[in-house]
Amino acid sequence: VLAGYPVSPNDEEYVLVNNKCQCVTVTSKFVPSQENPEEEVLERNIRIIVPLKARENISDPLSPLRTTFVYRLSELCKNCEPVEIDLGGSIQQAQQGNSCEEPQTCYTYDRNQCYSSPVPLLYHGEVRHVQAALTPASCFAE
């Protein structure tokens, strides 16, 4: 999840949430108020792309198609990256989000993460199961 960067240098719209796993982008920008055009109000836009061919288990291409998609703004906006804060002269680590131990529900492939699935491979007359990557080669670029 990324937060707080301009969409383009000339645009005043800021991305608050860019969740690639759930295909959701939340942006905000100031626009003239309808009641008072001399005053600006904050407008938020939520863009959700529902991946129609998504599988229940994204790493298993044979799993059934997903028919239920659940979006909770509080989960999309949570920030589980630890931050250091100064508490009375002592530096402590704190998390800004709740329920960070729970895995994120992913409706599509997150391009920043690798997914794999066991694939049968015939080797010297013996069938072995090996983990095969299901995402682009960018997974292996380091």
Long-range contacts (C-beta under 8 A, 24 or more apart in sequence): 1-76, 1-77, 1-78, 1-79, 3-79, 16-44, 16-77, 17-76, 17-77, 19-76, 20-108, 20-109, 20-110, 20-111, 20-112, 21-104, 21-105, 21-106, 21-107, 21-108, 21-110, 21-113, 22-48, 22-69, 22-71, 22-76, 22-104, 22-105, 22-106, 22-107, 22-108, 23-48, 23-49, 23-50, 23-51, 23-107, 23-108, 24-48, 24-49, 24-71, 24-76, 26-73, 26-76, 26-77, 46-73, 50-107, 51-107, 51-108, 54-107, 54-108, 58-106, 58-107, 58-108, 58-109, 58-115, 58-134, 59-115, 59-116, 59-117, 59-134, 60-117, 61-117, 61-134, 66-107, 69-107, 70-105, 75-99, 75-104, 109-134, 109-135, 111-135, 111-136, 111-138, 113-139, 114-139, 114-140
